[in-house]
Amino acid sequence: MPRYARWAERLAGIERLGRTRTLRTLEPTGPVTGRLDGRDVLVACSNDYLGLGTLPLAGRSGSGGSRLISGNHPEHGRLERALASWLERDVLLFPSGWHANVAVFSTVCTADQRVASDALNHASVIDGLRLSRAQRIVVPHLDPSAVPDSVDLIALEGLYSMDGDIAPLASYPRGPWLAVDEAHSIGCLGSGGRGVAASQGVSPDVLVGTFGKAFGSTGAFVAGPPELIALLVNAARSFIFTTSAPPGLLAVLADRLATIAAADDLRDRLAHNAATLRRHLADLGWTVLGDAHILPVLTGRETMEVADRLLRAGVFAPGIRHPTVPVGLERVRLTVSAAHTDIHLERIAEAFGPA
Ligand SMILES: Cc1ncc(COP(=O)(O)O)c(C=O)c1O
């Protein structure tokens, strides 16, 4: 048998189901424009919500190790202190949101506990919970009344990445610990960009924020009480056994935080762009889910055809099919950025055409 026959067989199985994924190369030419496999496109699917991702990086490129060995640089402390004073709770940095969620759920939850996890939570939340061996009770999406009694923790996102809707955090039971992943909302929503929980006057026990979206970069943080931060430093395997972020990146992120905290103009523009594109698409007869800058446009079984049509018109946004979303809820997932102009938004709507 050829050495890699088992891998090839599994790939063939994925292909038979029509679920093959391929990497496409997008070469940016501006905040929301690029060349996709050689074709000029307007990008309508980036998470660079405030348009800050084009700013250059400089400085030292390597940290030299894990933070508990040789990789703890003064820039780590500087960024953590700045985030802590912004959010008024302690903060620990992680190399990515994936590392952060796996750390939180695999460390905070234990095998004797029950966790209510929203049906649309991100894969990194699910994997963290699997590692914890806690009993995971999947509750219907954004239905606080479905949370069973006697759970130890409720896991939610602030703004959901696939449905684009905002969690009514204050309506969930107050007894269990509350963990909120604000990956898509930090920097974009709430006063000073502090996220959905802050905008609802809710103080979660665990807050996860990422730098890969509104911060226009990469990395993440966990914010919470001192006991949480110390426990993660001592027991979270995806903190302990990984190389820390490079100092050059951390310095850029600290400046970026100062920009974001003061960027009400960008947040206003983002909200304006989301509302404008929603209005254009509704006028054309499309059903658009969600509440904010993520706009899932329901396209039914034609999703891939609609996405291809958009691309031919020079607009890049992915079609999302079953099994990622339920049958009947296939969609093109649009995201807007503060960097889109009114003309860009009209071009996106024109590319859709009438529903
Ligand atoms: C809701 C949510 N949480 C966590 C992550 C993971 O963050 P990162 O891309 O920084 O690993 C993502 C991903 O993109 C996400 O959408």
The ligand as a Gaussian input file, in Angstrom:
#p B3LYP/6-31G(d) Opt

LIG

0 1
 C      -15.854000      33.629000      17.826000
 C      -14.419000      33.315000      17.618000
 N      -13.661000      32.984000      18.678000
 C      -12.353000      32.666000      18.531000
 C      -11.752000      32.680000      17.307000
 C      -10.308000      32.300000      17.169000
 O       -9.530000      33.446000      17.135000
 P       -8.108000      33.443000      16.396000
 O       -8.408000      33.624000      14.957000
 O       -7.389000      34.596000      17.024000
 O       -7.468000      32.127000      16.702000
 C      -12.492000      33.035000      16.182000
 C      -11.855000      33.041000      14.845000
 O      -11.591000      33.467000      14.042000
 C      -13.872000      33.365000      16.332000
 O      -14.615000      33.692000      15.278000

